[in-house]
């Protein structure tokens, strides 16, 4: 695909369903380029016949990709490498259930037809299978069940990959609305349901809304409207709030008011409320136009419903018409969102208490996670007062405070907050506890705690010759354990903690 960036979560999901997802390969140092390519073709049969050339995203060499080069570029298998076709598009058609690529994938049984499918294919199968079952039963299925394929450990904690995609959530359809909450309560214990909703709400904002940080509007998409995706979005947001958050604090004022009343206040809409970049660009061109150049925009202006004379003297009326056109065409999406928000009576509550609910939906009402909140939530389990270990633990507390305030300041002074490599207070909190937001309910906020433990005896566990230990995070218990012997200075503390954050994004400690 000759891509310049790494795949998004949605693109990773599509690649995995097509048999082009992540793989672990074993190779010797003396493996040649041709041998490596054959190994790639074995694990990715769709690369067979690839003649347009390919590159590994993070590695290049004049002799091709040898075993020693791959080991060096991947830091002995610790880093992920991407295969990028240069001139051809690979087939992204989802694999059939019996494809050879899916033989090693984990599988689960469809509860409707009782057949076994790989997890990556199950999400697509369920939709078609349940629709078929609906036709056979003569039943109409229109509501959404949020489910996740999980495994339960002996301790009762639930495991799920941090790569859960919103596409999985949109693919499942059930008849009874109460199955949504039932499914989430059964499968999304503590860490999991906070993690599910934290990632889903963030993905919903990115996928279905557009605009500035001070407030966003639904993205204009008749395709999504026809598939009832905006209704699904409304239901997901309702369940998220019912479960304690996160709150969808990204709506613009005008769109929130419409959700509450069902009426469009045209006078309250201005050009700053538009999220569509196409119409923003048109307004910019109108504002900078001259008597001659504004006539070149006549077709675009008239298509927005303006019926006056296209001239510089009427710029204000032209801009107003473009603004109203961009906003009013979003009413079908807003109506479908309102339909979804009827779940659990959320829409009725919003209509009855619009000012009380406003802080949950508009950006200025949402208090974001910062260093101060995390420090106030940390409950350290210290050793005996006055002991040597106690002094070391006090030093660790100073280090973690400096670290949190440092990443807080970095967040305020960078525009690249969407980068997966950027550590923010919210992402740090999500890593440790599963939720990246401040609890909505006052009672939950008072009881919220991050337990901090200190491991002074890692030599006993791993021997004297080991070089480094990393912090251990138990998200279900909202606990992080620091290996103090490997964090004696702030520089080593920051490096070890940062490495652990980047390398420990899979939920596996139960």
Buried (B, 14 or more C-beta within 10 A) or exposed (E): EEEEEEBEBBBBBBBBBBBBBEBEBEBEEEBEBEBBBEBBBEBBBBBEEBEEEBBBBEBEBEEEBBBBBBBEBBEEEEEEBBBBBEEBEBEBEBBEBEBEBBEEBEBEEBEBBEEEBBBBBBBBBBEEBBEEEBEEEEEEBEBBBBBBBBEEEEEEBBBBBBBBBBBBBBBBBBBEBEBBBEBBEEBBBBBBBBBBBBBBBBBBBBBBBBBBEEBBBBBBBEEBBEEBBBBBBBBBBBBBBBBBBBBBBBBBBBBBBBBBEEEBEEEEBEBEBBBBEEBBEBBEBBEEBEEEEBBEBBEBBBEBEBEEEBBBEBBEBBBBBBBBBBBEBBEBBBBBBBBBBBBBEBBEBBBEEBEEBBBBBBBEBBEBBBBEBBBEBBEBEBBEEEEEEBEBBEBBBEBBBBBBBBBBEEBEEEEEEEEEEEBBBBBBBBBBBBBBBBBBEEEEEEEBEBBBBBBBEBEEEEEEEEEBBBBBBBBBBBBBBBBBBBBEEBEEBBBBBBBBBEEBBEBEBB
